């Protein structure tokens, strides 16, 4: 069942979207297409994305494509006191790398990851997501790649793509400009939320590895790699690398939601999503008063790309830690007596971050007494 999707020019609620049109002659009557919005391209775009969107459906989804709003039936038999959890986010300047390469098949995954991996930090299961795609000119093939990535991310997260908006903004945006935003809702049983209220000194910190930059720090990364060092995107990511710099920078973000939910069921009781602000800025958000975090940087492997950014940009260690995740996408807190169960649950989640592709979850530190500081030693 395909969820509703509006494709609209100028942000209006119209059943269509547009590609750029040829200029009208001075004597011809004005048309939407001549002004920059071609509804025929919109119709093609909807057809192209319908299958990908439908692949994300869940039994709770109600209605189909063409409705004015997405509908989702909350299972109140499963949740006696449901707490709805919401989040919104974007992809940031990683989109400029996609634009420079013409590769848009992974940024949709990043969009989903940035949204669902925030709500799961509360222990909430991501239920559904909506997207907003703004373009200067609608290219149905490009939109198909973007929404295909969003659908892939939703399938990985187990949430439904219940709707979206595609808006063409000629004149306000350059023809090849794209921006993305996502909005997600999850649910958790009242009293079962993860968070700092459950954390105490002695808790073990478990890191979930991130193979690349995810979707954070790209302004600094682009400044160092593409501007200061003037590295070509089609060249090797570093000396001796078997993949290109574009491949490295466009790696899709790992979606941690299924792994975190499994860890929560096994006894993890807090979770920090390591995004903008790095490990210190995000891990501190799950520390209650009177506690601090101590991490051993030797406990996990820092991906090579961070070493290259630091070297080529002469970026200080403290600045690197404030901007990037340095190879940890999530950090979980758990009681020592639950550690084995948590690690086993993470290892059992098929397709999660724990596995040969991204490395195994590892113990990276502990919670100690303190004043909220995060110490990377």
C-alpha positions as CSV (number, residue, x, y, z in Angstrom):
1,X,0.0,0.0,0.0
2,X,1.6,3.2,-1.1
3,X,1.5,6.2,1.3
4,X,0.3,9.6,0.2
5,X,2.7,11.9,-1.4
6,X,2.2,15.5,-2.5
7,X,4.3,16.8,-5.4
8,X,3.8,20.5,-5.5
9,X,5.2,23.6,-7.2
10,X,6.0,26.6,-5.0
11,X,5.2,24.5,-1.9
12,X,1.5,24.4,-2.7
13,X,-0.7,21.4,-2.1
14,X,-1.1,20.3,-5.7
15,X,-1.1,16.9,-7.3
16,X,2.0,17.3,-9.3
17,X,5.6,18.6,-9.5
18,X,7.7,20.0,-12.1
19,X,10.8,20.0,-14.3
20,X,12.0,23.2,-15.9
21,X,10.2,24.3,-19.0
22,X,11.2,26.2,-22.0
23,X,10.5,29.9,-22.0
24,X,7.1,31.0,-23.5
25,X,7.1,33.3,-26.4
26,X,6.1,36.9,-25.9
27,X,2.7,36.3,-27.5
28,X,1.8,33.0,-25.9
29,X,-0.3,32.8,-22.8
30,X,1.5,32.2,-19.5
31,X,1.6,28.6,-18.2
32,X,2.9,26.9,-15.1
33,X,5.4,25.0,-17.2
34,X,6.7,28.1,-18.8
35,X,7.1,29.7,-15.4
36,X,9.3,26.8,-14.3
37,X,6.9,24.1,-13.0
38,X,6.0,21.1,-15.3
39,X,3.2,19.0,-13.8
40,X,3.8,16.2,-16.3
41,X,7.3,15.7,-14.8
42,X,5.5,15.5,-11.4
43,X,3.3,12.7,-12.6
44,X,6.3,10.8,-13.9
45,X,8.1,11.3,-10.5
46,X,5.1,9.9,-8.5
47,X,5.1,6.8,-10.7
48,X,8.8,6.3,-10.3
49,X,8.8,6.4,-6.5
50,X,5.5,4.5,-5.8
51,X,7.1,1.1,-5.6
52,X,9.9,2.2,-3.3
53,X,7.5,4.0,-1.0
54,X,5.1,1.0,-0.9
55,X,8.0,-1.3,0.1
56,X,8.2,0.5,3.5
57,X,4.6,-0.2,4.6
58,X,3.6,-1.6,8.0
59,X,0.3,-3.2,9.0
60,X,-0.7,-0.1,10.9
61,X,-0.6,2.2,7.8
62,X,-4.0,3.3,6.6
63,X,-4.8,4.8,3.3
64,X,-2.9,5.0,0.1
65,X,-1.1,7.3,-2.3
66,X,-3.0,10.5,-3.1
67,X,-4.5,11.3,0.3
68,X,-3.9,14.6,1.9
69,X,-2.2,13.2,5.0
70,X,-0.6,9.9,6.2
71,X,-2.5,7.8,8.6
72,X,-1.1,5.3,11.1
73,X,-3.1,3.2,13.6
74,X,-1.4,3.1,17.0
75,X,-1.5,-0.4,18.6
76,X,-3.0,0.4,22.0
77,X,-3.1,-3.3,22.9
78,X,0.6,-3.4,22.8
79,X,1.2,0.0,24.5
80,X,-1.0,0.6,27.6
81,X,0.5,4.0,28.2
82,X,2.1,5.0,24.9
83,X,4.5,7.9,24.8
84,X,4.9,9.4,21.3
85,X,8.4,10.6,20.5
86,X,9.2,12.8,17.5
87,X,12.2,14.2,15.8
88,X,13.2,16.1,12.7
89,X,16.5,16.6,10.9
90,X,18.2,17.0,7.6
91,X,21.4,15.8,5.8
92,X,23.3,19.1,5.9
93,X,26.2,19.9,3.5
94,X,26.8,16.3,2.6
95,X,24.2,17.1,-0.1
96,X,26.9,19.3,-1.7
97,X,29.1,16.2,-2.2
98,X,26.1,14.4,-3.7
99,X,25.5,17.4,-6.0
100,X,29.2,17.6,-7.1
101,X,29.1,13.9,-8.0
102,X,25.5,13.6,-9.3
103,X,25.1,10.6,-6.9
104,X,21.9,10.9,-4.8
105,X,21.2,7.2,-4.0
106,X,22.6,7.3,-0.4
107,X,21.6,10.7,1.1
108,X,18.1,9.4,1.6
109,X,19.5,6.8,3.9
110,X,21.3,9.5,5.8
111,X,18.1,11.4,6.2
112,X,16.3,8.5,7.8
113,X,19.3,7.7,10.1
114,X,19.5,11.2,11.4
115,X,15.8,11.1,12.4
116,X,15.2,7.5,13.7
117,X,18.5,7.3,15.5
118,X,17.4,10.3,17.6
119,X,14.1,8.9,18.7
120,X,15.5,5.5,19.5
121,X,17.7,7.1,22.1
122,X,14.6,7.4,24.2
123,X,13.9,3.7,23.7
124,X,11.1,4.5,21.2
125,X,10.5,2.2,18.3
126,X,10.4,4.4,15.1
127,X,6.9,4.0,13.6
128,X,6.7,6.2,10.6
129,X,8.5,9.0,8.7
130,X,7.7,11.8,6.3
131,X,10.1,13.5,4.1
132,X,10.3,16.9,2.4
133,X,12.4,17.3,-0.8
134,X,12.9,20.8,-2.1
135,X,14.5,21.2,-5.6
136,X,15.2,24.0,-7.9
137,X,14.1,21.8,-10.8
138,X,12.4,18.5,-10.6
139,X,14.4,15.7,-12.3
140,X,12.2,12.5,-11.9
141,X,15.3,10.3,-12.1
142,X,17.1,12.2,-9.4
143,X,14.0,12.2,-7.2
144,X,13.7,8.5,-7.7
145,X,17.2,8.0,-6.4
146,X,16.6,10.2,-3.4
147,X,13.3,8.6,-2.4
148,X,14.7,5.2,-3.1
149,X,17.4,5.9,-0.5
150,X,14.7,7.1,2.0
151,X,12.7,4.0,1.4
152,X,15.8,1.8,1.9
153,X,16.5,3.6,5.2
154,X,13.0,3.1,6.4
155,X,13.1,-0.6,5.6
156,X,16.3,-0.8,7.6
157,X,14.8,1.0,10.5
158,X,11.5,-0.9,10.3
159,X,9.4,2.3,10.0
160,X,6.9,3.2,7.3
161,X,7.2,6.1,4.9
162,X,3.7,7.4,5.3
163,X,4.0,10.5,3.2
164,X,6.1,13.3,1.9
165,X,6.3,16.5,-0.1
166,X,8.3,17.3,-3.1
167,X,8.4,21.0,-3.8
168,X,10.0,22.7,-6.9
169,X,11.2,26.2,-6.2
170,X,12.4,27.8,-9.4
171,X,14.1,31.2,-9.0
172,X,14.3,30.6,-5.2
173,X,16.8,27.7,-5.8
174,X,19.2,27.0,-8.6
175,X,18.1,24.3,-11.0
176,X,20.4,21.6,-9.5
177,X,19.9,22.6,-5.9
178,X,18.4,20.0,-3.5
179,X,17.5,20.1,0.2
180,X,16.0,17.3,2.4
181,X,14.2,17.2,5.7
182,X,12.7,14.3,7.5
183,X,10.2,14.0,10.3
184,X,9.6,10.8,12.3
185,X,7.4,9.6,15.2
186,X,8.1,6.7,17.5
187,X,6.5,5.2,20.5
188,X,7.7,3.8,23.9
189,X,5.8,2.5,26.9
190,X,5.6,5.1,29.7
191,X,8.1,4.1,32.4
192,X,10.3,2.2,30.0
193,X,12.1,5.2,28.5
194,X,15.9,5.2,28.2
195,X,17.7,8.2,29.6
196,X,20.0,9.7,32.2
197,X,17.5,8.9,35.0
198,X,18.6,5.3,34.7
199,X,22.4,6.0,34.6
200,X,24.7,5.7,37.6
201,X,28.5,5.4,38.4
202,X,29.8,2.0,37.5
203,X,27.8,1.7,34.3
204,X,29.7,0.3,31.3
205,X,29.7,2.3,28.1
206,X,29.4,0.3,24.8
207,X,30.2,1.9,21.5
208,X,28.6,1.0,18.2
209,X,31.1,1.6,15.4
210,X,30.6,4.0,12.5
211,X,32.6,3.4,9.4
212,X,32.6,7.0,8.2
213,X,31.5,10.5,8.8
214,X,27.8,9.6,8.8
215,X,26.1,13.0,8.1
216,X,28.0,15.3,10.4
217,X,31.0,17.7,10.2
218,X,30.8,17.9,6.4
219,X,31.4,21.7,6.3
220,X,34.8,21.2,8.0
221,X,35.5,18.0,6.0
222,X,34.8,19.6,2.7
223,X,36.8,22.7,3.7
224,X,39.9,20.6,4.5
225,X,39.7,17.9,1.8
226,X,38.2,19.7,-1.1
227,X,39.2,23.4,-0.6
228,X,42.5,23.4,1.3
229,X,43.9,20.1,0.0
230,X,42.1,20.4,-3.3
231,X,41.6,16.6,-3.5
232,X,39.6,15.3,-6.5
233,X,36.4,13.5,-5.6
234,X,37.2,10.8,-8.2
235,X,40.7,10.2,-6.8
236,X,41.6,7.8,-4.1
237,X,40.3,8.6,-0.6
238,X,43.9,8.5,0.6
239,X,47.2,7.2,-0.7
240,X,46.7,3.5,-1.4
241,X,42.9,3.5,-0.9
242,X,41.0,1.2,-3.2
243,X,38.0,3.5,-3.2
244,X,37.5,7.1,-4.2
245,X,37.1,10.1,-2.0
246,X,33.5,10.4,-3.3
247,X,32.8,6.8,-2.2
248,X,34.2,7.6,1.3
249,X,32.2,10.8,1.7
250,X,29.0,9.4,0.4
251,X,28.9,6.3,2.5
252,X,25.3,6.0,3.8
253,X,24.9,6.4,7.5
254,X,24.5,3.2,9.5
255,X,21.0,3.0,10.9
256,X,21.3,1.9,14.6
257,X,17.7,1.8,15.6
258,X,17.2,-2.0,15.5
259,X,20.4,-2.6,17.3
260,X,19.6,-0.1,20.1
261,X,16.1,-1.5,20.6
262,X,17.6,-5.0,20.9
263,X,20.1,-3.7,23.4
264,X,17.4,-1.9,25.4
265,X,15.4,-5.2,25.7
266,X,18.6,-6.8,26.9
267,X,19.3,-4.3,29.7
268,X,20.9,-1.2,28.2
269,X,19.3,1.8,29.8
270,X,20.7,4.9,28.1
271,X,21.8,5.8,24.6
272,X,23.7,8.8,23.0
273,X,23.5,9.4,19.3
274,X,26.9,10.8,18.3
275,X,26.2,13.5,15.8
276,X,27.1,17.2,15.7
277,X,29.0,18.0,18.9
278,X,30.9,14.8,18.8
279,X,31.3,12.3,21.6
280,X,31.7,15.0,24.4
281,X,28.7,17.0,23.3
282,X,26.3,14.1,22.9
283,X,27.4,11.6,25.6
284,X,27.1,14.4,28.2
285,X,23.3,14.6,27.4
286,X,22.7,11.2,29.0
287,X,24.8,11.8,32.2
288,X,22.8,12.6,35.3
289,X,24.1,15.2,37.9
290,X,27.1,13.9,39.8
291,X,28.4,11.7,37.1
292,X,31.0,11.8,34.3
293,X,32.1,9.6,31.5
294,X,35.6,8.2,30.9
295,X,36.4,6.6,27.5
296,X,39.6,4.8,26.4
297,X,40.3,6.0,22.8
298,X,42.4,2.8,22.3
299,X,39.3,0.7,22.7
300,X,37.9,1.3,19.2
301,X,39.3,1.9,15.7
302,X,39.1,5.4,14.4
303,X,38.4,5.3,10.6
304,X,41.3,6.5,8.4
305,X,39.3,9.5,7.0
306,X,39.4,11.3,10.3
307,X,43.2,10.9,10.4
308,X,43.3,12.4,6.9
309,X,41.2,15.4,7.9
310,X,43.2,16.1,11.0
311,X,46.5,15.8,9.0
312,X,45.6,17.8,5.9
313,X,43.8,20.5,7.9
314,X,46.1,20.6,10.9
315,X,43.0,20.2,13.0
316,X,43.5,20.0,16.7
317,X,42.5,16.8,18.6
318,X,40.0,18.8,20.7
319,X,38.4,20.3,17.5
320,X,38.2,16.8,15.9
321,X,36.4,15.5,19.0
322,X,34.0,18.4,19.0
323,X,33.0,18.0,15.4
324,X,33.2,14.4,14.4
325,X,32.1,11.0,15.9
326,X,35.6,9.6,15.5
327,X,34.2,6.2,14.6
328,X,31.4,5.8,17.2
329,X,27.9,6.3,16.0
330,X,26.2,5.4,19.2
331,X,27.2,5.0,22.8
332,X,25.1,2.8,25.2
333,X,25.2,2.7,28.9
334,X,24.4,-0.6,30.7
335,X,24.9,-2.1,34.2
336,X,27.9,-4.4,34.4
337,X,25.7,-7.4,35.1
338,X,23.7,-6.8,31.9
339,X,26.8,-6.3,29.7
340,X,27.0,-9.8,28.3
341,X,23.3,-9.9,27.4
342,X,23.6,-6.5,25.7
343,X,26.6,-7.5,23.6
344,X,24.9,-10.8,22.7
345,X,21.7,-8.9,21.7
346,X,23.7,-6.5,19.5
347,X,25.5,-9.4,17.8
348,X,22.2,-11.2,17.1
349,X,20.6,-8.2,15.2
350,X,20.9,-9.1,11.5
351,X,22.0,-6.3,9.3
352,X,22.9,-4.0,12.3
353,X,26.2,-2.3,12.9
354,X,27.6,-5.3,14.6
355,X,29.1,-7.6,12.0
356,X,31.9,-8.0,9.6
357,X,31.0,-4.9,7.6
358,X,31.3,-2.4,10.4
359,X,33.1,-4.2,13.3
360,X,31.7,-5.4,16.5
361,X,30.3,-3.4,19.4
362,X,32.9,-2.8,22.0
363,X,33.3,-1.6,25.6
364,X,34.7,1.9,25.3
365,X,34.5,3.2,28.9
366,X,32.5,3.7,32.0
367,X,30.4,6.1,34.0
368,X,32.2,7.6,37.0
369,X,31.5,10.3,39.5
370,X,32.0,13.8,38.3
371,X,30.4,17.0,37.0
372,X,29.1,16.0,33.6
373,X,32.5,16.0,31.8
374,X,33.3,13.4,29.1
375,X,37.0,12.4,29.2
376,X,38.6,10.9,26.1
377,X,41.8,9.3,27.3
